[in-house]
Amino acid sequence: MITGASRGIGAACAEAFSRRAAMLSLTSRTPIGYSGDALITAGDITDPADRARVVEATLDCFGRIDILINNAGQGSYEPVLLADRDSSRKIFDLNFFAPLALAQLVVPHMRRQGGGTIVNVSSIAGQIALPWMSMYSSTKFALGAITNALRIELRADGIRMMTVCPGYVNTDFHSHAIGTPPSMIAGAKPFAISATRCAEAIARGVERDARTVVTPGIGWFLVWLERVFPSVVDSRLGSLSK
C-alpha cells in the first residue's frame, strides 16, 4: 500500500514493487496514472474517513497488507520566525499525523497476519535541520522519532520499521511546496537523483530489512559530519541560507 502514488517517489515505488511481483494498493489526492494491475483508491489521507476507506479497500481486495509505504508529503520553505501557523499545522497533518494514523490503522492487521513492514519516507532534512525548510524538517524529525519508537514497540510482533531519507530528488516536489524555494536549491539540481533511483533504494531496503535508507549514499557522510562536527555544518548551512 503506497500513499502519494500519483507522481514522484510514490509513482516510482509502484513501478519498483511491481517489478518484484507485488500486488499494489495505490492512493493519492490527485489522479493516478499507473497503467499496471493495481487497486487505485482516491483519497486524502489527512481525512480520517478517507484513511479508513483506503485501508478497508486494500484489505477487502487482498486480505492483508504486507508493506505500508507512507510516502505522501509536502515541502515548506519558511524560516522558523516567519512560519505561518496554519500552514505549519497542515504540513504536520500530512507529513506526520497521517502516517501515524495509518500505522495505527494497519498495525492491528499486521499483528493478526504475523508481521509486516512499515516504510516512512522522511528526508535528509529529517536528519539535519535545514534553516530554509524549518517546518518541513520538523515534520521529518518527528516522523523519524516515531519510526524508531515503533521499531522497538512492534519488534515482538514481527513488524519491521524503515526510515527513508532521500536527498534532492528530481520531482515536482518544489513546485508543490509551501513558500518559495531559496536560490541555492537551483544550484543543487545537478546533484539530484531520479525518483526511480530513490524507489529502487527503498525496494532494496525492504528486501534486506534495513533500518534506515539514505539515498544517495553521500547523504550518510553529511549525517556523520553533522553528528561529529555540528558547528562546521551549522556554519556552512548558515552561509547557504543567506
Order of alpha helices (4+ residues) and beta strands (2+ residues): beta-alpha-beta-beta-alpha-beta-alpha-alpha-beta-alpha-beta-alpha-alpha-beta-alpha-alpha
